[in-house]
Amino acid sequence: MKNRGILYWLVLAIALATLISGIVQLLNPGFVLRIVSAEETPATRHFFGIVGMFMALFGGMLAHALLRAERQTIILIWTGLQKIGASAAVGLGVNHQIFSSRALLISAFDLLSGILIFVYLGVLIAAGNTSWKPSSDR
């Protein structure tokens, strides 16, 4: 595998952190709700658990794509978008006073993660080390 520089390892660490934190949130959503000082009800625990499931799935999918010999570019695109979307959603939650300002650390991590994923994608494309093949049919 090529391109296993620092950026590769950072993106892999992001994938594993997302997988692990997603599993924690899935299994114990109240723990995360308390960290961000959000209201803890059966409904919020339920929905935070669902969000945790998707975090675990996206983190696992990104790790899987990184560990394969052939880069699966589409996974990098969608996980990068997921991270940027999560950042915006958490930021809106803080703005609407659903989460405490402490949640801005989570928002910043997700934004930085999304940016790093797209930078890594750009490096792979520039090096020709992806399955990315722009369509010539159009």
N, C-alpha and C positions, 0 to 999 in steps of 0.2 A: 504494500500500500504506500502510495506517495502522499505528500503533504501532511505528514504527521508532526508538524511544527507546533509551536505554542498555541496557535489558534485552534488547531484540531483538539488539543487537550482541554482548552477552555470550553469549547462547545461540548465535548464529551462530558466534562464536569457539570455543565449546565443541564445536559440531558439526565444525568444521574441524580442531580439535586432535584430536578423536577419530578422524576420518577419517585424518589424517596419521600419528598415532601407531599406529593400527591397521595401516596399510600398512607402516610400519617394523617392527612386531612380526611381521607376516605374512612379510616378506622376510628379516628377521634376528632370529628369536626369541631366539637366544643373547645378543644385545646386551641385550635387556630382562631376561632371566634373570640376567645379570651385574649389572645395575643393582639388582635386588631381592635379590641374593645368594642366589639359589635354585640348587638342584642342576641341573646342565646335562648331560642325557643325550639320546640320540636321542628317547626318548619325551617328555620335557619340552619339547624343541624343537618336536616335532611338534604337541603339544597347545597350546603357546603360539602357534604359527603359526595354528592353527585359531581360537583366541581373537582373535588379531589380525585375521583375516578378518571375524569378526563385529563387532569394533569398527569396522572400516572400513565395513562395510555399515550399521551403525546411525548412524555419523557422517555418511555420505553421505546416508542417508535423511532425517536431521534437517535437514541443510543444504538438501536439495531441497525439503522441506516448508516451510522458512522462506522460500525464494526464490520460491515460488509465490504468485500473487495471492490465491488462496483458501487459507486456513489449513486444514491437514489435522490436525485435533485429535487423532485417534487416534494419529498418529505421535508427537506430543508426549507423550501418555500412555505409550506403550510405550518411548520412549527415556528418559523420566524414570524409569520402573521399571527399565530396564536399568542406568542409572547408579547407582541406589540398590542394586540387586542386586550390581553389580560392586564397589561400596564395601564391602558386607558380606562378599563373597567374599574380597577382598584382606585385609580386617581379620581374618577367620578364618585366612587363610594366615599372617599375622603371629603371631596367637595360638597357632597350632599349630607355630610356628617353621619354617615352610616358606620364608617370606620374611623378610628383615631388617626392622628397624623403619623403615628408609628407605621401605619400601613404604607406610607409613601416609600419606605425602604423596600417593601415588596414590589411596589410599582416601579421603582428605579431599577431594581434587579431584573424585572421582566423586560423593561425597555432596553437596558444594556444587553440582556441576553438576545433579544430579537435583533438588535443591531449587529452583534457579534455573529449570529447565525447568518445574516445576510452578507456580512463581510467575508465570512468563510466561504459561502456559496460563490461570491464573486471571485475569490482566489482560485477555487476549483474550476470555475468556468474559464478563467483566464489561462489556467495551466492545461486546459483540455482534459481534465481528470474527472469528468462526470458523464452521466448518461444523458446530459442535456444536449438535445439536438433540435435547434429551432426548426419549425415546420417549413418546408419549402413548397408545400402544397398550395399556399395562399398567395 
